[in-house]
Amino acid sequence: MGRAVVAAVLIGLGAAVAVWAVIVLGWRRAADLDDTPPDPALPRLVFAGPFGHVRHPQSLGLLLVLAGAAIAFRRPGLWAVAVLGAGVVIAMAVRQDRAMMREFGEPYERYQRAVPLLLPRLRRASR
């Protein structure tokens, strides 16, 4: 597989994961403009969609886009920006995770144990 194809796959996958998260959360919650669900009957914590695979799918999507862009352009400066950006994205995900733990307590702690922060677990096919 060529470099351009790998870059396109990473960018496309990253964008798809981020958009999926926005669809599940609602755009106002995804943009941190509002923390209430789009439907008051819905719970404030979301475990559906991409949130069942990783706790911070928008961060994962951004990391994939950064990696794809760095691979596509192969410039040392862009690699440096991508690595720095990835560090910031990961730090923000960890910070938000701690804030969610303080806000939601034990239910979020169970979620943390069940679902990884950023890298989905590879599941073995059942036999």
Secondary structure, 3 states (H helix, E strand, C coil): CCHHHHHHHHHHHHHHHHHHHHHHHCHHHHCCCCCCCCCCCCCCCCCCHHHHCCCCHHHHHHHHHHHHHHHHHCCHHHHHHHHHHHHHHHHHHHHHHHHHHHHHCHHHHHHHHHCCCCCCCCCCCCC
